[in-house]
Amino acid sequence: MNKKNVTRLQKIESIFETVIWNFRFFILAPVIFSLLSALRFIIIGTLDIWSGLILGFDPQEAGRATTLKIVSYLIGGVDYYLIGIVLFIFAFGIYELFISEINIRRKNNSSILQSHTLEELKVKLVNVIVVALIVSLFKQMLNLDVQQVSDVIYIASAILLISISQYLLHLNYNSPKNQQTIIKNNHHDSSDL
């Protein structure tokens, strides 16, 4: 091949790589819609909690249907908040991974919600999702009418499974490999400043 053909191929390759690289901006769609969805869930959670707060409460009826309804509204609101947080973490994480680091976060020297890899983002999302599932299960248990011994066994099994999952997540987070990654990322952050 002559020099002219090589130069032309390099130019085509450069244009093609630029097009491929800029395709990452399509990630803005899930970022924007995740943020809008997070806002929506926070509004729904706030309205749910507000509904629980304005519900009439009679201290004489503690433990009755009205109390359970209030608690159900409050827990439901927290559950919606957690789902909103999951969507926010997702939006923040994929923006920083695929588009650009958020400069204002660096100016404030904050590492909150920062994910250096997809694996880190996944771990953060899974942790919040598990907590949301725990809250959701708790809300469902409030409305559960225990009729048989098997119902109690199902409840106990669900609590046991959630406890085991939390324990495993805790072990994973505190594993030596994960701690080395955290230390390395913190060192990387401080050297950037």
Buried (B, 14 or more C-beta within 10 A) or exposed (E): EEEEEEEEEEEEEEEEEEEEEEEEEEBBEBBEEBBEBBEBBBEBBBEBBEBBEEEEBEEEEEEEEBBEBBBBBBBBBBBBBBBBBBBBBBBBBBBBBBEEEBEEBBEEEEBEBBBBEEEBBEBBBBBBBBBBBBBBBBBEBBEEEEEEEEEEEBBEEBBEEBEEBBEEBEEEEEEEEBEEBBEEBEEEBEEEE
